[in-house]
Amino acid sequence: MIDVATFYRSLPVLETQRLLFRPLTLDDLPCVYAYASDPEVTRYLRWPAHPSLYHTERFLRQSLDLAARGMDASWGIAIRKQDKLIGAAHLMDIIRSRRQAEVGVVLARRFWGQGYGTESLEAVLGCAFNQLGLERVQGVCCAQNIAGQASMARAGMIEDQACRQGVWQKGAIREMLVYTRTIDKRKADSQTPTPRPSIKKG
Ligand SMILES: CC(C)(COP(=O)(O)OP(=O)(O)OC[C@H]1O[C@@H](n2cnc3c(N)ncnc32)[C@H](O)[C@@H]1OP(=O)(O)O)[C@@H](O)C(=O)NCCC(=O)NCCS
């Protein structure tokens, strides 16, 4: 399994059929502000809508600083060929000893309802399992966030009902659901070439 700090410092570029996942840069500021300042987008998220461009700039600078120090990083999600940023994806709380992490995806509102959320989750899960060597990835979602739950279910994540709990968030107790997906060992093993046994002659 690769070192987490190295992973965050040099986040791998991921590609799916329609999307490109690449590290965020300061040039992304207007696009990040566009979705991060939309209260509909942040409605069920832990963080409030950004009140100003300055707020987003400070957030982006902090994110880039954490990435440079190998402590955390997010992918900017762009539509392939256009390199137009439509949102961000995050693999956080990576615990190597438990082979687990948490995934999060956020998209600008006008890109909802086109399957990009599911495609993003699948890309991050693939990276977690195949490149990072993790075995379990979870996503935490507010019970009222129907789109969040649907996209995780579409990406093959299953709700762990035992993990439901009320959490104080944005001035109220919200019921939070935990969706998980574990690595499909059979698939992973079939992708890893089996070393040929050496046959002793004579
Ligand atoms: C949650 C979120 C990422 C979901 O993104 P999304 O792209 O809208 O979700 P999905 O990938 O599941 O796609 C939804 C729709 O696209 C459709 N779709 C799927 N694949 C498609 C494709 N290839 N082409 C066109 N449409 C497609 C689905 O049928 C679905 O339609 P439905 O809602 O009528 O059932 C998005 O709503 C969002 O950013 N919300 C704000 C932040 C947030 O809450 N994040 C999640 C925290 S848990």
The ligand as an SDF file (V2000), in Angstrom:
LIG
                    3D

 48 50  0  0  0  0  0  0  0  0999 V2000
  -25.1020   13.9250   -4.4630 C   0  0  0  0  0  0  0  0  0  0  0  0
  -24.6530   14.3270   -5.8600 C   0  0  0  0  0  0  0  0  0  0  0  0
  -23.1250   14.2290   -5.9690 C   0  0  0  0  0  0  0  0  0  0  0  0
  -25.3130   13.3380   -6.8520 C   0  0  0  0  0  0  0  0  0  0  0  0
  -24.8730   13.6580   -8.1580 O   0  0  0  0  0  0  0  0  0  0  0  0
  -25.7260   13.2630   -9.4460 P   0  0  0  0  0  0  0  0  0  0  0  0
  -24.7900   13.2890  -10.5900 O   0  0  0  0  0  0  0  0  0  0  0  0
  -26.9090   14.1570   -9.5290 O   0  0  0  0  0  0  0  0  0  0  0  0
  -26.2150   11.7900   -9.0720 O   0  0  0  0  0  0  0  0  0  0  0  0
  -26.2310   10.4460   -9.9130 P   0  0  0  0  0  0  0  0  0  0  0  0
  -24.9100   10.0960  -10.4850 O   0  0  0  0  0  0  0  0  0  0  0  0
  -26.8000    9.4200   -9.0060 O   0  0  0  0  0  0  0  0  0  0  0  0
  -27.1980   10.7150  -11.1020 O   0  0  0  0  0  0  0  0  0  0  0  0
  -28.5280   11.0490  -10.8800 C   0  0  0  0  0  0  0  0  0  0  0  0
  -29.3630   10.9240  -12.1220 C   0  0  0  0  0  0  0  0  0  0  0  0
  -28.6220   10.8540  -13.3240 O   0  0  0  0  0  0  0  0  0  0  0  0
  -29.1150    9.7810  -14.1310 C   0  0  0  0  0  0  0  0  0  0  0  0
  -28.0060    9.1700  -14.8640 N   0  0  0  0  0  0  0  0  0  0  0  0
  -27.2120    8.1690  -14.4550 C   0  0  0  0  0  0  0  0  0  0  0  0
  -26.2780    7.9040  -15.3900 N   0  0  0  0  0  0  0  0  0  0  0  0
  -26.4830    8.7690  -16.4110 C   0  0  0  0  0  0  0  0  0  0  0  0
  -25.8430    9.0040  -17.6570 C   0  0  0  0  0  0  0  0  0  0  0  0
  -24.7780    8.2750  -18.0360 N   0  0  0  0  0  0  0  0  0  0  0  0
  -26.3030    9.9920  -18.4240 N   0  0  0  0  0  0  0  0  0  0  0  0
  -27.3770   10.7230  -18.0410 C   0  0  0  0  0  0  0  0  0  0  0  0
  -28.0180   10.5460  -16.8670 N   0  0  0  0  0  0  0  0  0  0  0  0
  -27.5880    9.5880  -16.0600 C   0  0  0  0  0  0  0  0  0  0  0  0
  -29.7000    8.8020  -13.1410 C   0  0  0  0  0  0  0  0  0  0  0  0
  -30.6980    8.0160  -13.7330 O   0  0  0  0  0  0  0  0  0  0  0  0
  -30.2270    9.7100  -12.0740 C   0  0  0  0  0  0  0  0  0  0  0  0
  -31.5160   10.1460  -12.3890 O   0  0  0  0  0  0  0  0  0  0  0  0
  -32.6790   10.1480  -11.3270 P   0  0  0  0  0  0  0  0  0  0  0  0
  -32.2960   11.1490  -10.2790 O   0  0  0  0  0  0  0  0  0  0  0  0
  -33.8540   10.5810  -12.1190 O   0  0  0  0  0  0  0  0  0  0  0  0
  -32.7740    8.7770  -10.7690 O   0  0  0  0  0  0  0  0  0  0  0  0
  -25.1320   15.7660   -6.2130 C   0  0  0  0  0  0  0  0  0  0  0  0
  -26.5180   15.8200   -6.0330 O   0  0  0  0  0  0  0  0  0  0  0  0
  -24.4690   16.8360   -5.3350 C   0  0  0  0  0  0  0  0  0  0  0  0
  -23.3850   17.3110   -5.6230 O   0  0  0  0  0  0  0  0  0  0  0  0
  -25.1650   17.2480   -4.2370 N   0  0  0  0  0  0  0  0  0  0  0  0
  -24.6340   18.2660   -3.3170 C   0  0  0  0  0  0  0  0  0  0  0  0
  -23.4650   17.7410   -2.4850 C   0  0  0  0  0  0  0  0  0  0  0  0
  -23.8450   16.4600   -1.7760 C   0  0  0  0  0  0  0  0  0  0  0  0
  -24.9010   16.3740   -1.1590 O   0  0  0  0  0  0  0  0  0  0  0  0
  -22.9370   15.4690   -1.8300 N   0  0  0  0  0  0  0  0  0  0  0  0
  -23.1690   14.1390   -1.2970 C   0  0  0  0  0  0  0  0  0  0  0  0
  -22.9410   14.0700    0.1320 C   0  0  0  0  0  0  0  0  0  0  0  0
  -23.3690   12.4440    0.7360 S   0  0  0  0  0  0  0  0  0  0  0  0
  1  2  1  0
  2  3  1  0
  2  4  1  0
  2 36  1  0
  4  5  1  0
  5  6  1  0
  6  7  2  0
  6  8  1  0
  6  9  1  0
  9 10  1  0
 10 11  2  0
 10 12  1  0
 10 13  1  0
 13 14  1  0
 14 15  1  0
 15 16  1  0
 15 30  1  0
 16 17  1  0
 17 18  1  0
 17 28  1  0
 18 19  1  0
 18 27  1  0
 19 20  2  0
 20 21  1  0
 21 22  1  0
 21 27  2  0
 22 23  1  0
 22 24  2  0
 24 25  1  0
 25 26  2  0
 26 27  1  0
 28 29  1  0
 28 30  1  0
 30 31  1  0
 31 32  1  0
 32 33  2  0
 32 34  1  0
 32 35  1  0
 36 37  1  0
 36 38  1  0
 38 39  2  0
 38 40  1  0
 40 41  1  0
 41 42  1  0
 42 43  1  0
 43 44  2  0
 43 45  1  0
 45 46  1  0
 46 47  1  0
 47 48  1  0
M  END
$$$$
